[in-house]
């Protein structure tokens, strides 16, 4: 039985939004293992090039970092997360990259980034933006720190056939593709492509299920 299966819908939502303690670590491990292939494909779609500086919003336990670094030579990685537990986990998992100055992890939120304008070539996030009640501020901040021509790639749950824990009362704000497209354009992105994608996943009990997700690709 997975740790996720033992939690109530409210507890699942809380640990997904802000993983905390031993339960949060276990949930992050389960989530990473369950979505490993899909997450790797999303990172690869960033088309990271040599010398790029990449920002991840909500890095969880930091397992995506080696995948980012493997895309091209001389890549730098910066991650932000609101969970102290995940900052500690990701920093420990990527100790060598941190020591080499190639990766850094910051305890902060996306609505007030402490980075200068035009700091990054790529920005991405997996399973985070559906927790944003007022996403325009965070999207505008990401646009600000992206260099001209930089690319943002976001993935989140779609409203259709959402799991039981993905409810407004538990802190989820599910939006359809047209809503996300409008928000990205309001934030200043020049080219925006938002798609609803159906994929095969498994429930916490291990049963196969179809899930719909939103994939946002936007160019600064």
Secondary structure, DSSP 8 states (H G I E B T S, - for coil): --GGGGS-HHHHHHHHHS--HHHHHHHHHHHHHHTHHHHHHHHHTT---TT-EEEEES-TTSTTHHHHHTTSTT-EEEEEES-HHHHHHHHHHTHHHHHTTSEEEEE--GGG--S-TT-EEEEEEES-GGG-TTHHHHHHHHHHHEEEEEEEEEEEE-STT--TT--GGGT-----HHHHHHHHHHTT-SEEEEEEEEEEEE-TTS-EEEEEEEEEEEE-
